[in-house]
């Protein structure tokens, strides 16, 4: 996994979910630092392949990071998903436009923004959890 920045609270939930799923599957937890940028995705992909050349899947905490991973892999002749499967998170418009189209997850941005606005206006925190859903495309 290419994780988000440690200092950002929203980076924790995807990391915890990844660790939980990977451990439940009996697989080793492998994490490299990220910062939500494509540049860091390229650096992370290089680091991943240097450390673990047998890698067969990469999870990126954002689509922007995943696009950087995809760019690095394509430049090295690594076929996605034949050699390495790849997924991101956010379902940005570019995710469907790249080749191969990026598998990702989407979340109800409008509902999240409305809840945040209500919480800010009322002065009361909203503990509601908004579920994401997978968007399966060609990269996995």
SVG drawing of the C-alpha trace seen along z (x, -y; Angstrom):
<svg xmlns="http://www.w3.org/2000/svg" viewBox="-27 -28 43 45">
<polyline fill="none" stroke="black" stroke-width="0.4" points="0.0,0.0 1.1,-3.5 -0.4,-5.3 -1.3,-8.9 0.6,-11.3 0.9,-10.2 -0.1,-13.7 -3.4,-13.7 -6.3,-12.0 -8.1,-10.9 -5.1,-8.7 -5.7,-6.4 -9.0,-4.7 -7.7,-3.4 -4.5,-2.2 -6.4,-0.4 -8.7,1.2 -5.8,2.4 -3.9,3.8 -7.1,5.6 -7.9,7.2 -4.3,8.2 -3.8,9.8 -7.1,11.6 -5.9,13.0 -2.7,14.2 -0.6,12.0 2.3,9.7 1.6,6.1 3.7,3.9 3.4,0.1 5.3,-2.7 4.9,-6.4 2.8,-8.6 1.4,-12.1 -1.6,-12.0 0.4,-13.1 1.3,-11.4 4.9,-12.3 5.0,-10.4 3.2,-7.5 6.1,-7.3 8.6,-7.3 6.6,-4.7 6.3,-2.4 10.1,-2.5 10.6,-1.8 8.1,1.1 9.7,2.8 13.2,2.3 12.2,3.9 9.8,6.5 10.3,7.3 7.7,10.0 4.9,7.6 1.6,8.5 -0.7,5.8 -0.5,2.2 -3.2,0.3 -2.8,-3.5 -4.7,-5.7 -5.8,-8.1 -6.3,-8.0 -3.7,-10.7 -1.1,-8.5 -2.3,-5.5 -1.9,-7.4 1.7,-8.1 2.2,-4.4 0.6,-3.6 2.9,-6.1 6.0,-4.5 5.0,-1.0 4.2,-1.8 7.6,-3.5 9.2,-0.3 7.2,2.0 5.2,3.5 1.8,4.5 -1.2,3.5 -3.0,5.7 -1.2,8.7 2.0,8.2 0.7,5.9 -2.9,5.1 -3.5,1.5 -6.3,-0.3 -6.8,-3.8 -9.4,-5.7 -11.6,-8.8 -12.9,-7.9 -11.6,-11.1 -12.7,-11.7 -9.2,-10.9 -9.4,-7.4 -11.8,-6.2 -9.8,-8.0 -6.4,-6.5 -5.2,-3.2 -5.8,-0.8 -8.8,-2.4 -8.1,-2.6 -10.1,-0.5 -10.9,-2.7 -13.6,-3.4 -16.1,-6.2 -17.8,-7.9 -20.9,-10.2 -19.0,-13.5 -22.2,-15.7 -23.6,-13.9 -20.2,-14.2 -20.0,-17.9 -23.6,-18.6 -23.0,-16.8 -19.8,-18.8 -21.6,-22.0 -24.4,-21.0 -21.9,-20.1 -20.0,-23.4 -23.2,-25.5 -24.6,-23.7 -21.4,-23.4 -22.0,-19.7 -19.8,-17.0 -21.5,-14.4 -20.2,-10.9 -22.0,-9.5 -20.0,-7.1 -20.3,-7.3 -19.7,-4.0 -17.6,-3.9 -18.2,-1.5 -15.8,0.2 -15.6,-0.9 -14.0,2.0 -12.2,1.2 -9.4,2.6 -6.4,2.2 -7.4,5.0"/>
</svg>
